[in-house]
Amino acid sequence: MRRALAIAVLLLLVPPSVRAAEEKTITLPPDNTMATLAPGPGLEVARANCGVCHSTDYIVRQPRGDAKQWQASVTKMIKVFGAPITPDNEKTIVEYLASAYGPGK
């Protein structure tokens, strides 16, 4: 009983700032400007969904592909890596990627 009382007294003597854990934040640097996603319909949907798991440079550095190739990539992200993308957003993302990063772009 005395030991528990002694610990309680010691804890009361420690300043609250020391007792409480300090909040820590990490500020990440912005993506490299070369990795800025191309403008176009579906950009924000792609950024919001794809950016959850990886940076935009991962998209920009991919080989240019048609809708079929981009569909395969998005399907892989969903089925293999568990990307939480809804079917509506999946369609929007594939359309955006095919138009912004298709062959000849």
Residue pairs with C-beta under 8 A, 6 or more apart in sequence:
11 19
31 55
31 56
31 57
32 57
34 57
34 60
35 55
35 56
35 57
35 59
35 60
35 61
36 56
36 60
37 43
37 46
37 47
37 56
37 59
37 60
37 100
38 100
38 101
38 105
39 100
40 96
40 99
40 100
41 92
41 95
41 96
41 99
42 92
42 93
42 95
42 96
42 99
43 96
43 100
45 89
45 92
45 93
45 96
46 59
46 92
46 93
46 96
46 97
47 56
49 83
49 84
49 85
49 89
49 93
50 56
50 58
50 59
50 77
50 83
50 93
52 83
52 84
53 77
53 81
53 83
59 97
59 101
60 101
62 73
62 101
63 69
64 101
64 102
64 103
64 104
64 105
65 73
65 97
65 98
65 101
65 102
65 103
66 98
66 102
66 103
67 94
67 95
67 98
67 102
70 93
70 94
70 97
70 98
70 101
70 102
71 94
73 97
74 83
74 85
74 90
74 93
74 94
74 97
75 90
77 83
77 85
78 85
78 90
85 93
